[in-house]
Amino acid sequence: MKKIMMIAVATLALAVAGFGADAKAGGAAFDKSCKGCHGATGAGNPAIAKMLSVTIPDLGSAEVQGKADGDLAKVISEGKGKMKPVKSVNADDVVAFLRTLKK
């Protein structure tokens, strides 16, 4: 009985984790608020990187894709380095979209 209960709880947790994040909405938000610097494919805009003297990571790379959703959402909502926070987007939706860029 205990094993069945643990399986039920794990299944419910996985189901709940999938709700709320909308990759399609995240893609629209990315196009509006992120594409200028990160490029349409997430590979980075070389002109912006040069202008800011930064390296823009490829969002589909193993390095970025290996980060936890919460860590990616934090960068989106709080910024990092020269990247300013993007408060106008639902960070969870954008993270769901970023997961579609995995190579």
Backbone bond lengths (Angstrom), bond angles and torsions (degrees), N, CA, C in turn:
res aa  C-N    CA-C-N  psi(-1)  N-CA   C-N-CA  omega(-1)  CA-C   N-CA-C  phi
1 M - - - 1.452 - - 1.533 110.72 -
2 K 1.338 115.84 -42.23 1.464 120.01 -179.47 1.529 110.69 -62.37
3 K 1.332 116.34 -40.42 1.465 121.25 179.69 1.528 110.74 -64.32
4 I 1.305 118.05 -41.44 1.465 122.21 178.48 1.529 109.91 -63.18
5 M 1.322 116.35 -41.71 1.465 120.89 179.78 1.532 110.24 -63.98
6 M 1.324 118.04 -40.72 1.459 121.50 179.07 1.521 110.65 -65.09
7 I 1.319 117.38 -40.19 1.466 121.04 178.36 1.521 109.86 -65.15
8 A 1.326 116.98 -41.27 1.464 120.81 179.35 1.523 111.15 -63.54
9 V 1.306 116.99 -42.28 1.471 121.23 179.47 1.530 110.20 -65.45
10 A 1.323 117.48 -43.19 1.466 121.44 179.31 1.522 110.54 -63.36
11 T 1.327 117.39 -42.52 1.467 121.36 178.91 1.520 110.70 -63.68
12 L 1.308 117.32 -42.80 1.463 121.47 178.09 1.518 110.82 -63.34
13 A 1.306 117.86 -41.67 1.467 121.51 179.44 1.523 111.06 -62.04
14 L 1.322 116.56 -42.33 1.463 120.08 178.38 1.517 111.21 -66.36
15 A 1.314 117.46 -39.09 1.468 120.98 179.28 1.516 111.02 -65.73
16 V 1.324 117.38 -43.50 1.461 121.46 -179.68 1.523 110.40 -66.47
17 A 1.321 117.71 -37.06 1.463 121.00 -179.54 1.522 111.49 -61.85
18 G 1.333 117.78 -29.30 1.450 120.98 -179.12 1.520 113.99 -78.76
19 F 1.311 118.14 -16.11 1.451 121.73 -179.01 1.513 110.89 -83.96
20 G 1.315 116.17 148.51 1.457 120.57 173.90 1.508 113.58 97.84
21 A 1.307 119.63 -36.54 1.458 121.45 -179.67 1.522 108.67 -91.44
22 D 1.318 115.72 125.28 1.463 122.34 -176.08 1.523 109.09 -121.22
23 A 1.331 116.48 104.17 1.462 121.26 -176.86 1.523 111.98 -61.44
24 K 1.325 117.48 -34.63 1.468 120.52 179.85 1.524 110.28 -65.86
25 A 1.329 116.75 -46.20 1.467 120.61 176.60 1.527 110.06 -64.72
26 G 1.332 116.12 -37.52 1.462 120.34 177.57 1.516 112.09 -63.66
27 G 1.332 116.80 -36.43 1.460 120.96 177.28 1.521 111.72 -64.95
28 A 1.327 116.09 -40.90 1.468 120.29 177.52 1.526 110.39 -64.83
29 A 1.332 116.60 -41.86 1.467 120.73 178.34 1.525 110.49 -65.59
30 F 1.329 117.02 -40.74 1.459 121.91 177.97 1.528 109.75 -60.36
31 D 1.336 116.69 -46.90 1.464 120.68 179.31 1.524 111.64 -57.61
32 K 1.310 116.13 -38.85 1.471 121.05 -176.81 1.524 112.92 -79.09
33 S 1.323 117.02 -41.54 1.464 119.70 -169.00 1.529 116.06 -113.51
34 C 1.313 118.52 -14.64 1.465 120.55 -171.77 1.524 114.07 -120.96
35 K 1.319 116.00 -29.25 1.466 121.55 -171.91 1.527 112.76 -59.31
36 G 1.317 118.08 -31.33 1.463 120.48 -179.23 1.519 112.66 -56.53
37 C 1.304 117.16 -40.90 1.470 121.34 -179.63 1.528 112.78 -96.23
38 H 1.331 116.14 -38.26 1.465 120.25 -173.92 1.523 113.63 -92.07
39 G 1.327 117.71 -7.42 1.457 120.83 179.40 1.513 112.30 77.38
40 A 1.319 116.52 159.08 1.460 122.12 -176.37 1.522 112.80 -61.32
41 T 1.329 117.22 -31.61 1.470 120.85 -178.22 1.528 112.70 -99.78
42 G 1.339 116.55 0.55 1.462 119.81 -178.60 1.513 114.07 84.13
43 A 1.329 117.10 3.09 1.468 121.02 -177.25 1.530 112.95 -80.40
44 G 1.317 117.82 -8.17 1.465 121.56 179.36 1.513 111.80 100.13
45 N 1.320 115.60 149.22 1.457 122.50 177.47 1.526 107.26 -100.15
46 P 1.334 118.24 108.93 1.468 121.18 -175.60 1.530 113.56 -58.72
47 A 1.324 117.73 -35.09 1.466 120.52 -179.60 1.528 110.80 -66.00
48 I 1.321 116.92 -42.07 1.473 120.94 178.53 1.526 109.65 -67.64
49 A 1.320 116.94 -42.93 1.472 120.70 179.15 1.528 110.18 -58.98
50 K 1.322 116.98 -43.55 1.466 120.93 179.83 1.521 110.73 -66.07
51 M 1.340 116.25 -44.48 1.459 120.68 -178.74 1.540 111.61 -60.90
52 L 1.339 116.60 -39.69 1.462 121.31 -178.50 1.530 113.33 -90.40
53 S 1.327 116.54 -3.34 1.467 122.05 -175.92 1.523 111.71 54.00
54 V 1.328 114.97 50.91 1.462 121.19 179.19 1.522 109.56 -134.05
55 T 1.305 115.00 165.29 1.453 121.35 170.04 1.519 106.73 -104.93
56 I 1.313 116.41 122.51 1.463 120.72 178.00 1.521 106.99 -95.62
57 P 1.334 116.91 117.28 1.465 118.64 -176.59 1.524 111.82 -68.10
58 D 1.319 115.39 147.75 1.459 121.28 174.39 1.525 107.04 -71.51
59 L 1.319 116.76 118.61 1.458 121.21 -174.79 1.526 113.57 -69.64
60 G 1.322 116.63 -13.62 1.456 120.50 176.83 1.520 113.11 -94.62
61 S 1.330 116.32 -3.12 1.467 120.87 -176.65 1.525 112.13 -68.85
62 A 1.324 115.19 159.25 1.464 120.97 178.30 1.526 111.03 -59.81
63 E 1.339 116.69 -35.64 1.465 120.48 179.98 1.523 111.51 -61.18
64 V 1.315 116.82 -49.08 1.471 120.39 -179.29 1.519 110.34 -72.64
65 Q 1.319 117.03 -44.63 1.466 120.69 -178.05 1.530 112.00 -65.21
66 G 1.314 117.83 -21.60 1.455 121.98 178.61 1.519 113.96 -78.23
67 K 1.311 116.77 -9.95 1.464 120.72 179.89 1.527 109.95 -78.16
68 A 1.307 115.99 150.75 1.462 121.52 177.83 1.523 109.95 -68.88
69 D 1.316 116.12 150.96 1.467 120.91 178.47 1.527 111.46 -53.97
70 G 1.319 116.51 -43.25 1.459 120.59 -179.01 1.522 112.54 -62.55
71 D 1.330 116.58 -36.46 1.467 120.23 178.31 1.528 110.88 -67.62
72 L 1.329 116.82 -41.24 1.459 120.37 178.18 1.532 110.53 -66.20
73 A 1.331 116.60 -43.11 1.466 120.75 179.24 1.529 110.59 -61.89
74 K 1.321 116.99 -36.41 1.463 120.99 179.14 1.527 110.72 -64.78
75 V 1.325 117.86 -42.40 1.462 121.01 178.08 1.527 109.69 -62.21
76 I 1.324 116.56 -41.97 1.462 120.12 179.80 1.530 110.47 -63.33
77 S 1.303 117.23 -47.93 1.471 120.36 -173.54 1.523 114.59 -83.27
78 E 1.343 117.11 -22.68 1.468 119.53 -178.34 1.527 113.37 -113.68
79 G 1.336 116.94 -14.66 1.456 120.33 -177.65 1.515 111.26 82.53
80 K 1.349 114.91 171.57 1.460 120.46 178.48 1.522 107.60 -162.40
81 G 1.315 117.04 130.51 1.460 120.33 -178.28 1.517 110.29 59.41
82 K 1.318 117.06 -125.80 1.465 120.91 179.77 1.525 113.07 -84.46
83 M 1.343 116.36 -6.49 1.460 119.80 177.29 1.516 109.03 -78.36
84 K 1.317 115.03 122.35 1.465 120.35 179.02 1.530 109.58 -81.02
85 P 1.332 116.83 157.04 1.467 119.76 176.40 1.527 110.67 -61.00
86 V 1.310 115.94 146.19 1.463 121.16 176.61 1.528 106.60 -114.48
87 K 1.324 115.23 90.45 1.468 121.28 -175.44 1.527 112.49 -81.27
88 S 1.338 117.21 -14.33 1.468 121.19 -173.71 1.529 113.37 -83.54
89 V 1.322 117.95 1.99 1.465 120.70 -177.99 1.524 110.43 -121.58
90 N 1.328 115.26 158.99 1.454 120.90 171.16 1.529 105.95 -84.90
91 A 1.317 116.13 106.93 1.476 120.95 -174.25 1.525 111.84 -58.50
92 D 1.324 118.27 -36.19 1.468 120.65 -179.94 1.527 111.03 -64.79
93 D 1.335 116.80 -38.49 1.464 120.15 177.33 1.523 110.56 -66.02
94 V 1.326 117.06 -41.74 1.463 120.27 -179.95 1.528 109.67 -65.21
95 V 1.315 117.40 -40.57 1.474 120.04 177.23 1.527 109.84 -61.55
96 A 1.337 117.40 -42.32 1.475 120.11 177.69 1.532 109.56 -58.91
97 F 1.333 117.34 -40.74 1.469 120.06 176.44 1.526 111.17 -65.72
98 L 1.330 117.27 -42.96 1.471 120.14 -179.80 1.517 111.58 -57.66
99 R 1.311 116.76 -33.85 1.467 120.46 179.32 1.532 111.12 -64.06
100 T 1.338 117.54 -23.97 1.467 120.07 178.47 1.533 111.33 -76.37
101 L 1.316 117.96 -11.75 1.466 122.44 -178.23 1.530 112.48 -88.23
102 K 1.328 116.52 -4.06 1.471 120.81 -176.36 1.523 110.87 -55.07
103 K 1.329 114.38 135.12 1.475 120.45 -178.40 1.507 110.67 -96.61
